């Protein structure tokens, strides 16, 4: 089983308000806000954009997430460096972290077990 394209982009920001206005000005719609400096945007049928505010003393990061239909059925090729196997997340998915040949970390997202 292979991945199914991009599921989400996770983006950290130092200013939630400015980031929200920026993405809305680009046509993203705010679908969910937590009220504590984070939220989920969507633009058409594209991947989710998850934006979270972080303290000024941290460097903002971005993480790309690839979609996996079924974590239990997913068998990565030996060429894929698995950093962490699928684990349940606090936001209702299962996540695997893999490393590409240049050392970048990628998130693979699958639905939570029913």
N, C-alpha and C positions, 0 to 999 in steps of 0.2 A: 504494500500500500504506500502511495506517495502523498506528499502534501498537496493541498488544494488551493494554492495561491496565498495572498496576504489576508490575514484575519484582522489585524489591528496594528496601529502605531501607538506606542506608549511614549509620551513626551513629558518631560519635566520642565517647569518654568519657575521663574522667580516672581512673576506677577500674573496670577490667575485672571484678574479682570482684563488686563491688556491682551493676554493670550486669547481669552474668550472672544473679545471684540475683533481681534485680528482674524481668527478662523471664521467667525460669523460673516465678516466682511468678504471673505473668500468663498462664501456660499455654503459653509458647513452649518448644520442645524444642531443646536444643543438638545440632546435626547434625555440626558440624566445629569443632574448636578447633586453633589453630596452636601453642599452648603459649607464645606470646610476647605475650599480651594481646589476642588477637582471635579471633573465631569467627563462625559462621553459625548462626542460629536459624531455626526455622520454626514456624508455628502453623497447623495444618491445611493447606489448599490455598492460603493467602494468599501474599503475596510473601515472599521471603527477607528476613531482618533481619541485616545484617552489622555487627558491632560491633567497633571497633578502639580500643585505648587509645592516647592521645596524651600528650605531656608537659604538665605543669601550666601552662606558660607559653603554651600555645596555646589559643585559644577553640574549644570543641567545635562541630563543624558537623554538619549532617544533609543528605544528598543523596537525592532520590527518583529512582528509575530506572524508565523505561518500557520495556516489552518490545517488541522488533522481531523478527519471525520470520527475516528474511533481509536482512542489511545491504546486499548487492549489489543487491537489488530495491527497496530503500526509496528513494523519491524525495520529499523533503519539499516541501510546498507553498511557494511563494515568500513566504508570510506568516511562515514559520518562519525565525528568525535562527539560522543554523548558525554556531556558534563554532569547532568543530573537526569535521571529517568523521570517519567511522568509522575507528578505529585499533585495532589489537590491544592487549589489556591483558595485564598480567603474571598475571592470575587466570583466563585462559582464555576471555575473551569479546572482542567487538568493541564499542567505545563511541564514540558521537557525543555532543557537547555542544551543546545549543541554549539560547537565551535567550528567556524569555517577555517579553511587553510591559512588565512591571514590573521587568525586569532580573535576575530569578532565573534561575540556571542549572539545567538539567535534563539528566540523563543518559539516553541511549537505549542499551539493551543488546541485542545480538544474539549468537547463537552464533558461536564462532570458525569460521573456514573449515576444512572437513574436509580 
